[in-house]
Amino acid sequence: MSTTVFFFLLLLSTSAAATTTTLASDVSALKAIKSAINPTTIPSYSCLASWNFTSDPCSNPHLTHFLCGLSCSGNRVTQLTFDRAGYSGTLSSFVSKLTQLLTIDLSDNKFSGPIPTALFFLPNLQTLILRSNSFSGTIPPAISSLTSIQTLDVSHNSLTGSLPDTLSSLTLTRLDLSFNKLTGPIPKLPKNLLELAIKSNLLSGYLSKTSFNELTQLEVVELSDNSLTGTIPGWFFLQPSIQQVNLANNGFTGIEILKPTDSNLIAVDIGFNKIAGYLSANFSAYPMLSSLSLRYNKLHGPIPSEYSQKATLRRLFLDGNYLSGLPPKEFFSGKSSVSGSLGDNCLRSCPTSSQLCLKSQKPSSICQRAYGGKVKPKS
């Protein structure tokens, strides 16, 4: 083969590679997505500003157009990852035409309106992140059609209504619905979950075993700042993979703490509830427990000495209860590495030289009323 012919064929192959044609329906979808965004909120330096359809979206190299905001595999769009440019507008339902999408990340912008139902019929979508926008409306049952979804984050929006029962059919490993206005009980959850976050909503009802059944991989639970009530059941802390639990700022009135046979539990925050009764020593039996907060509840009675003897415990917040008697002396022996607070209780002789006792104890009159007018009981 002559040198001239070789370079001619090379030129043809290079030209063909450079003019890869994106599937027409994908191009139409991208045009619709951009047109649904207020053009005055597309800064000149942003990804969307480089979307000039005189060039083909999936062709390489991207020298002047389609510099960012999307990725392709061959002639199909596989990712929409917008920059945090403050885009305002709605998400076009034509996004459903991008049937090879694996990832959508529109976080930290100003999208509003409902999440289009058409979005939930993308067969290959694995990651959907709409965090920190202004999406409103409900999460429809059609979400169950996301058969490949693994990560769903729609936190920090204005979503309302109850959680659909169809959530349980998803293959999710990470779910974050925090900082919305969602109501009602927690439905049955996807069994593959590793991380669950639905904090700062309006959830109500009890912690039902049906909701958490089969969640053998669940490691992190964030349900703080809701309106959940009733007793926190003992099985909740015995879930096989659980490591971190935050149930603070709810309306729980009781707690059952069972001794574990084995546990990975590291951190528990159940502060700012209405939990009454005596402080159980059973949390100290969790072998890896490092941080425990039961602050500002209605706990009575002495602090079990087991907490002061637990080597793994680093943070202990029991302030704002009605705990009585003498605090365990091991806390103040110089050998304890526990930080936190035992203040604002009904304890006697909590040494002011210790940072654990920096908050003063409740006045005697309040403590006497808490114990039916009797003198604070001794430990």
TORZABA-23715 format. One record per residue: z, x, y of N, C-alpha, C in turn. Coordinates in steps of 0.02 Angstrom, whole numbers, plus 32768, in hexadecimal, padded with zeros to 4 digits. Last residue first. Example, Ala and Ser with C-alpha at 12.3 -4.5 7.8 and 13.67 -1.06 7.14 Angstrom:
816282827F90816582AC7FCB818A82858002
818682947EE4818682677F1F818682947F5B
//
This chain:
92917A8B815992637A9D812492897AA680E2
92DC79F981A292DA7A41819492A97A4E815B
929E797B821392B5799281D292AF79DD81CA
92DC795182B192A67973828D92BF798D824A
933E78BD82A99339790282BD930179228293
92EA781E82B79317784E8297930D789382B4
928C77C782E692C977CF830D92FB780082EF
921F77D4828F92487797828E928A779E82B2
91DA784582AB92017843826D92327809826D
91A5782F83269176783982EF919A783482AC
92187830837491F477F1836B91C677F5832F
923478B8836D926478888351924378448346
91C778ED83B191D078FC8369920178CB8349
91DF78BF843191A278AB840F91AA78B683C4
925878FF844E925578B6844F9217789C842A
923C7988844B9266796A8416925F791F8413
919079B1847391D579A0848791FB797D844E
91357A238409913D79E28429918679D8843F
912D7AD5843091357A9C8403913F7A5C842A
90AB7B32848890F17B1C847D90F27AE0844F
903A7BA7844D90437B628465908A7B4C8456
905B7C1E840890527C1E845190547BD8846F
906E7C3B8385909D7C0C83A390947C0783EF
90157C9B835F90137C5B833B903D7C26835D
903C7D0A83A590057CE283C28FFD7C9F839E
90EA7D2383B190AF7D1E8387907A7CF383A8
91537D14840591337D56840590F37D5683DB
918C7C9C83EB915C7C9E8422913A7CE28427
91A27C62834791AE7C99837791787C9E83AC
91E37BCA832B91A27BEB832791A27C23835C
92587B7C831C925B7BC5831D92187BE5830E
92147AEF82CE924E7B0F82EB92467B5B82E7
918C7A7E82F391A97AB682CF91E67AD182F4
91397A18831391817A0B831791A87A4282F2
90B07A51837690CB7A2E833C91147A1F8348
906D7AAA83CC906A7A6283D8907B7A3A8399
90337B33835F90527B148399904B7AC8839B
8FFA7B858309902B7B5682EC904C7B2E8323
8F597BCE83028F8E7BAF83298FB87B8082FE
8F0B7C6C82E68F067C2482EC8F3F7C088315
8F087CEB82648F077CD682AA8EFF7C8A82AB
8F547D5281EA8F3D7D0F81FC8F407D068248
8F837DC081AC8F4A7DCA81D98F2D7D8781F0
902A7DF5818E8FF97DBF818E8FC17DCE81C0
90877E5581A390577E61816D901F7E2D816C
90DD7E2A820090B57E63821290817E7481DD
911F7DB681E8913C7DF281CB91177E3281DE
90F97D38820791117D61823E912E7DA48226
90D87CF2819790A77CF381CE90BA7D278203
914B7CF2814B91177D24813B90E17D288172
91977C84816D91A67CC4818E91717CF98181
91517BE7818D915B7C1C815C91627C60817E
91AE7B8B820A916E7BA481F0917B7BDD81BF
922A7B1281E7921C7B5781FA91D77B6C81E0
92037A66821592277A9A81F192177ADF820C
915F7A16821E91A67A20822F91C57A598207
90CE79D1826C90EC79FC823991327A12824F
907C797B82AD90C4796F82B290E97996827B
8FF679CC8308900F799D82D59059798F82E1
8FC37A3183598FB779EC836B8FC979B98336
8F8B7AB582EA8FA97A9C83278F987A528332
8F597AFB82838F807AC082718F9F7AA082AF
8EE87B6A82518EF77B40828B8F187B008274
8ECB7C07821B8EF07BCA82098F047BA58248
8E6E7C8781D78E747C5A82108E957C1A81F9
8E787CCF81608E747CF4819F8E7F7CC781DC
8EA37CDB80B98EA67CB080F48EA87CDA8134
8EB07D2D804C8E6D7D2380678E6D7CFD80A9
8F397D2C80288F1A7D6A80418ED77D5E8062
8FB97CC180498F747CC380308F4F7CFD8051
90347CAA807A902F7CDD80458FE77CE6802C
90307C4280CF90427C8380EC903B7CBC80BA
90147BDB80778FE27BEE80A88FF07C3380C6
90887BCA802A904C7BE5800A90177BFC803C
90E77B85807090E87BCE807590AB7BEE8056
90B27AF480CA90BE7B15808990B97B61808F
91077ABA815190CB7ADF814090D87B0380FE
91587A16814191567A5F814991117A7C813A
912A79788195914B79A28163914079EC816E
9089793081BE90D1793681C390EA79698190
8FF37918821C9015793381E29060793D81F1
8F8E78DE82668FD178C082678FFA78D8822C
8F2B795382C28F2F791A82968F7578FC829B
8F0F79D283038F0F799083248F00795782F4
8EC67A3A82848EE77A2F82C48EDD79E882DE
8EA57A7682128EBC7A31820C8EDC7A1B824E
8E407AF481DA8E577AD182168E667A898205
8E2D7B8F818E8E437B4981848E5C7B2D81C6
8DD97C1381408DE57BF081808DF57BA78172
8DD27C4380BF8DDF7C7280F48DF37C508136
8DD77C3080128DE17C0F80528DF87C418088
8DC37C5A7F928D9E7C7D7FC68DAA7C60800C
8E137C097F3C8E187C527F3A8DF77C777F73
8E7D7B8B7F618E357B9A7F638E2E7BE57F6D
8F027B777F718EEB7B887F2D8EA07B967F2A
8F1A7B487FED8F277B8F7FE28F117BA67F9D
8F087AC17FE18ED27AE87FFF8EDC7B337FF2
8F847A957FAF8F4D7AA07F808F117AC57F9E
8FF17A727FF78FE77ABA7FEC8FA87AC97FC6
8FDD79F180728FDC7A07802D8FD17A538029
903F79AC80E8900C79E080DF901279FA8098
905678F980DF906F793D80DB9036796F80CF
901078808153902D78968114904478DE8118
8F6D7861819E8FB6785E819C8FCE78778158
8EE6788082068F01788A81C28F4D788D81C4
8E88786682648EC7784082678EEB78458224
8E3E78F682B08E3778B8828C8E7A78928293
8E39797E82DD8E2B794683088E15790882E1
8DF879E382538E2079D7828E8E0B799782B2
8DC77A1881E38DD279D081E18DFD79BC821D
8D6C7A9681A58D847A7D81E68D887A3181E2
8D697B1F813A8D727AD6813F8D8D7AC58184
8D1A7BA080DF8D307B8781208D327B3B8120
8D047BBC80558D187BF180838D387BD580C3
8CF37B977FAB8D057B7D7FED8D227BB38019
8CD07BAC7F2B8CB47BDA7F5D8CC67BC77FA4
8D3B7BA07E9B8D217B857EDA8D067BBD7F05
8D8B7B5E7E0C8D637B947E298D447B777E68
8DE47AFB7E028DE27B2B7DCB8DBB7B697DE0
8E497AC47E8F8E097AD57E6F8E147AFF7E30
8EB17A3A7EAF8EAC7A817EA08E6B7A8F7E7C
8E8479C37F2E8E9079D47EE88E8B7A1F7EDE
8EB579657FAD8EA279AA7FA08EB679BB7F59
8E8C78E180128EA278F27FCE8E8879397FBF
8EBB789580A98E9778CB80888EB778D78044
8EA37817812A8EC6783680F28E9C786C80D3
8E5777EC81928E9E77DE81958EC677FD815C
8DCE781881FA8DEE781B81B98E3A781281C0
8D75780F82648DAE77E182638DD077E0821F
8D4778AE82AD8D35786E828E8D7278408290
8D56793A82CD8D45790582FE8D2578C882DD
8D177998823F8D41798F827A8D28795582A6
8CE279C481CB8CEA797B81D28D14796A8210
8C907A4081838CA87A2E81C68CA779E281CC
8C927ABC810A8C987A7481168CB37A69815D
8C457B3280A18C5C7B2280E58C5B7AD680EF
8C2C7B3280168C4A7B6C80378C687B5C807B
8C097AEC7F778C1D7AE17FBC8C417B1E7FD8
8BDE7AE67EF68BC47B1D7F1F8BDE7B1B7F67
8C207A777EB68C1D7AB97E968C077AF37EC2
8C9F7A1D7F088C587A237EFA8C487A6C7EE9
8D207A0C7F2E8D157A2A7EEC8CCB7A2E7ED9
8D2E79C77FA08D377A0F7FA58D2B7A337F63
8D1879457F6E8CEC79607FA28CF179AC7FA6
8D7A791A7F198D3D79357EFB8D1079587F2E
8DDB78E37F6F8DE579257F528DA679437F35
8D9E789080058DAF78927FBE8DB378D97FA2
8DE6786180958DB87895807C8DCB78A18033
8DF777B480B48E1477F180988DDD78228083
8DB3776A814B8DCF776981088DED77AC80F4
8D19779281A68D5E777B819F8D7577818156
8CAC77D082278CBD77C881E08D0777BA81D8
8C6977E0829E8C9E77AD829A8CAE779D8251
8C53788B82D48C39784A82C18C72781882C1
8C71791982DC8C6078EF83158C3878B18302
8C2E796A82478C5E7961827E8C43793382B4
8BED798E81D68BEF794681E68C1F7938821F
8BA47A02817E8BB879FA81C48BB379B081D5
8BB07A6680F38BB17A2081098BCD7A1C814F
8B637AD780858B7C7ACC80C98B787A8280DA
8B3B7AD37FFE8B677B0880168B887AF98059
8B027A837F6E8B177A7A7FB48B4A7AAE7FC9
8ADA7A7F7EED8AC97ABC7F128AE27ABA7F5A
8AF57A067EB48B177A3F7E978B0A7A807EBD
8AF979747ECF8AEA79A87EFF8B0D79E97EEA
8B1979077E7F8AE579357E678AD4796D7E98
8B5278A17F048B4A78AB7EBC8B0F78D97EAD
8B69787D7F848B6878C57F758B5F78D47F2B
8B6977F27F858B3F78167FB58B35785F7FA2
8BC777D17F268B8177C17F198B5377E87F47
8C3E77EC7F638C27781B7F308BDD780F7F1F
8C4777D880128C3C77BA7FD08C2377EE7F9F
8CAC77D480938C897806806C8C8477EC8025
8C91773880EF8CB8776980C98C8C779F80AC
8C5E770C81998C69770081518C8F773A8132
8BDF775282088C1E772F81F98C25772781AD
8B9177B682878B9977A282418BDD77828235
8B5C77DC82FE8B8977A282FE8B92778882B7
8B5F788D83198B3B784E83168B6E78168319
8B8D791683048B8278F883468B5078BE8343
8B3A7952826E8B72794F829E8B5C792E82DF
8AFA796581F68AEF7925821A8B28791D824C
8ABE79D7818A8ADC79D281CD8AC8799081EC
8AC17A3080F78ABF79EC81138AE279EC8156
8A747A9F80888A967A9780C88A8A7A5080E3
8A3D7A8A800C8A6A7AC280158A947ABA8054
8A047A047FA68A1D7A1C7FE68A497A597FDF
89CE79C67F3989C17A0E7F4089DF7A2B7F80
89E5793D7F3F8A0F79657F128A0579B07F19
89F578E37FD589C979097FA889F1793B7F7E
8A74785F7FD38A5378997FF08A2678BC7FBD
8A9277B77FF88A8B77E97FC38A5E78217FDD
8ACB77AA80A68AAC779180678AAE77C78031
8B54778E81098B2C77C480EC8B0E77AA80AB
8B4B76F981728B69772681418B39775E812D
8B2776EA82268B2D76D381E18B49770881B3
8AB6774582958AEF771A82858AF1770C823A
8A8477C483088A7C77A282C88ABD777F82B4
8A5F780883798A8877CC83808A8477A28341
8A7178BA836F8A487880837B8A7778448386
8AAC793683408AA1792683878A6A78F38392
8A5A795D82A28A91795E82D28A7B794C8319
8A13796482328A077929825A8A3A79258293
89D479D081C389FC79D0820089E67995822B
89CB7A10812489C279D2814A89F179D58187
89847A6E80A589A77A7180E589967A33810E
89437A488034897A7A77802B89A37A7D806C
88EF79B67FF7890D79DC802E89427A0D8015
889F79627FB288AE79A37F9388D179D17FC5
88D078B37FB388B178EE7FCF88C7792E7FAB
891578447F8C88DB78577F6388BA78987F7B
897678277FE9898B78457FA98950785D7F7F
893E77E08051894B782880598956784A8016
893777598042890377808021890C77CC802A
8992771C809189A7772A804C897477578028
8996775C8139897577368103898E774C80BE
8A1D774981A989F67777818089D677518146
8A0A76D582338A2C76F181F989FE772081D3
89EE76F382E589E976CF82A68A0D76F3826E
89997778834289CB7743833989C2772382F4
898178128398897277E6836189AB77B58355
896E787183FC898E7831840D897F77FD83D7
899B791A83D1896B78E983EA899078A983FB
89DE7981838689D9798283CF899E795983E8
897E799682ED89BB7994831489AC7996835F
8927799682868916796B82C08954796382EB
88F279F08208892079F88240890679CE827A
88DC7A10816488D279DB8195890779E281CB
88937A6980E288BD7A6E811E88AA7A37814F
88427A37807D887D7A5E806B88AE7A6480A5
87C979C3803F87F579DA8075883279FF805C
876E798A7FED877679D37FE787AA79EE8019
876679038007877779177FC4878379627FBC
878178988070877D78E18078879279028037
879E78168057875B782C8044875178778050
881677F7808D88167809804687D27821802E
87FF77C58108880D780C8104880C782480BC
87F7773E810887BA776280F487C577AD80F0
886977098142886A771680FA882E773F80E2
8879776081E38861772A81B88865773C816D
88EF7775825488D1779D821E88BA776B81EA
88CA772882F588EE773082B688CC77638288
88C9775F83A388B77733836B88DE7745832C
889377FE83EB88BE77C383E588A7779883AB
889378A684248879787383F788AC783B83EF
88A37910847A88BD78CE848F889F78978463
88DE79A8843288AD7984845888CC7942846E
892679FC83D1892B7A02841A88ED79E9843E
88BC7A0A834088FC7A14836288F47A1883AE
886079F782E1885579D58321889379DA834D
881C7A3A825988507A49828A883B7A2A82CD
87F87A3B81B587EE7A1181F088297A1B821F
87AC7A86812E87DC7A91816587CA7A6581A0
874C7A5980D5878A7A7480BB87C17A7B80F0
86C679F080B286F57A0680E587387A1B80C7
866479BC806386797A01805586AF7A1A8085
8644793A808A8657794680448674798C8037
867B78D68106865C791780FD8671793380B9
86B77863812B8687786080F3866078A080EB
87027866819B87267868815B86F77864811E
86AF7851820686C6789581F886E4789C81B3
86A377CA8214866C77EE81F38680783581E0
870C77A782658713779D821D86DE77C381F6
873A781282EA870677E882CA870E77E4827F
87D177F9833687AE782883098779780082E4
87C477A883D787D677AB839087B277E3836B
87E27805847187C577CF844987D977D68400
87C478B5849B87E97876849C87C578418473
87DB796384B487B6792D849487E378EE8492
880179D884F388157998851087EB795F84F4
88467A5E849088177A4684C2882F7A0284DB
88887A96841F88987AAA846388607A9B8494
880D7A96839988517A9783B488547AAD83FC
87A77A7C8344879C7A6A838A87DE7A6F83B1
87617AAA82B7879C7ABD82DF878C7AB18328
872A7A8D821987267A73825D87667A868280
86D77ACF818C870D7AD581BD86FB7AB381FE
866A7AB0814086A77AC3811D86E37AC1814B
85DA7A4B814286137A668167864E7A748138
856B7A12810E85817A5080EF85BD7A708113
854879A48159856779978118857D79D780F4
8544796B81E3854B79B281D0856D79B6818C
854F78E881FB850D78FF81E2850F794881CD
85C878D3823585C378C581ED858078DB81D0
85B478E182BA85D0791B829785CA7912824B
8594786B82F2855D788F82D2857478CF82B0
85FE783D833785FD782B82F085C3784E82CB
864078B483AA860978898394860D787B834A
86D478AF83F886B378D083C1867E78A183A5
86D378A884AD86E2788D846B86BE78B78436
871E790E852D86EC78DE8515870178C384D2
872C79B485668744796F856A870C79408554
87617A5A854A872D7A278542874B79E18541
87AF7ACB855E87C07A8E8581878A7A59857E
87977B388511877A7B388554878B7AFA857C
87B17B87849587E17B5F84BA87CD7B5D8503
871D7B75842C874D7B9C8453877A7B6D847B
87027B27838C86FB7B2A83D587307B5783F4
86B07B30830486EF7B4D831C86E97B588366
86667AF08280866B7AE282C786AF7AFB82DD
86077B2D81F886457B2E821E86397B188265
858B7B1D81BF85C57B19819286087B1A81B8
84E77AE781CA85247AF581F085607AEB81C3
845F7B30817084907AFA817884CD7B12819F
84087B91814783F27B65817D84217B2A8189
847D7C09812084387BF6811A84237BCB8155
85057BD0816A84F37BF0812B84AC7BDA811C
854D7BE7820D851D7BCB81DE851D7BF1819D
85C07BB2828C85A97BE3825B857B7BC0822A
85E97B9B833B85D27B8382F985C07BBE82CD
861F7BDB83A6862C7B93839F86147B77835D
85A77C4C83F385E47C3D83CE85EB7BF183C9
85267C558421854C7C928418858C7C8883F0
84B27C07843884DE7BFA83FE85087C3883ED
844E7C878488845F7C41847B84887C3B843B
843B7D11848F84487CEB84CD84607CA484C0
84407D45840C84437D72844684557D4D8487
845A7D3D836F846B7D1283A884757D3E83E6
83CC7D74830A840F7D7C8327841B7D4C8362
83CF7CDA82AC83EF7D1882C183BB7D4782DE
83DE7C2782B183B57C6482B083DE7CA082C9
84247BB282BD84357BDE8285840C7C1E8281
83EE7B71833284367B81832B84467BB482F5
83627BAE838B83797B8E834E83C17BA28340
834D7B88843A83557BB88404836E7B9383C7
83537B21848B83127B42848983127B788453
83D47AF3849083AC7AE0845683637AF5845B
845D7B4C84AE841D7B3C84CE83EB7B308496
84F77B6784B984D07B3D848C84927B2584B0
85457BA7851285107BCF84F484E57BA784C3
85A47B4B853285737B5B856685387B83854A
85F67B4E84C485C77B1784CA85937B238500
86427BC384DE86157BBF84A585E07B8984AF
86487BEE859186607BD08552862B7BD2851B
862B7C128611863B7C4885E2864A7C2F859C
861A7B9D865785DF7BC7864B85EC7BFE8618
86747B12860E866F7B4C863A86347B798626
866A7A718608864D7AA785DF86447AE4860C
868B7A05864F86C37A28862F86A97A5F85FF
861A79C88679864179EA86AD867C7A108690
85EC7985860985CD79C6861B85F479EC8650
8650794285908644794085D88629798385EE
8600792A84F68633794F851C861F794F8565
859978F784B385D378CC84B8860C78EC84E0
853C795C84A98530792884DC856B78F984E5
856C79A6843C857079C284808569798C84B5
8552794B83D58596796383E0859D797E8427
84C7793F83DD84F1790483EA8539791983F9
84A079C283B9848E79A683FB84BA796B840D
84D179C4833784EC79F2836984DC79DA83B0
847E796482FB84C6795A82FE84E679868333
840179A08306840D79608328845879538330
84177A0E82B184087A1982F8841679D98320
842779CB8238845F79F38253845679FF829D
83AA7994822583E27967822F8420798B8249
835B7A088213835279DE824E838D79B0825B
83A17AA381E6838F7A5F81D1838F7A30820D
83627B2F823F839B7B05822D83827AC0821A
82F47BA7820C82F77B66822D83327B3E8213
82E37C4E823283017C1E8204830C7BDC8228
82A57CB5827582947C70828982AC7C3E8255
82C87D2B823F82E17D1D828282D47CD68297
82857D2C81C782CE7D2981C582EA7D158209
82037D3481F582177CF881D082637CF181CF
82067DB2822F81F87D788259820F7D388237
82187E0081BD824B7E0181F282437DC4821E
81A27DE5817981E27DD2815A82197DD0818E
81427E1981D581417DD281C181847DBC81A5
81677E9F81D8816A7E778215816C7E2D8206
81497EC28155818F7EC6816D81987E9D81AB
80C07EB3815780E87E87812C81317E878141
80A27F1C81B1808E7ED781C180B77EA58198
80D07F8B816F80F37F7781AD80E07F3081C2
80727F8B810480BB7F8780F780E07F6D8135
7FF87F9B814480057F5D8120804F7F538115
800C801F81747FFF7FE781A3800F7FA48183
8019806B81018052806681308049802B815F
7FD3801D806E7FCF804680AA800B803A80D6
8000802B7FC48000800080008000802D803E
//
